[in-house]
Amino acid sequence: MIRLLLTGLFAYTAYRVAVRIIDEVPGDIAPLDMPGDERRNLRRQSAAMGVEPRR
């Protein structure tokens, strides 16, 4: 019975901490790029510099 109470208390505390952390994040942060976007970004940078990317 005590283990169940402690487990519930721990779960509730973890939930409240997660909600507080999520609420502190500002809403104007740009999302991260998808995994395949690094190559596209490198190509754009290379093209902007006038250099072909080396393979």
Secondary structure, 3 states (H helix, E strand, C coil): CHHHHHHHHHHHHHHHHHHHHHHHCCCCCCCCCCCCHHHHHHHHHHHHHCCCCCC
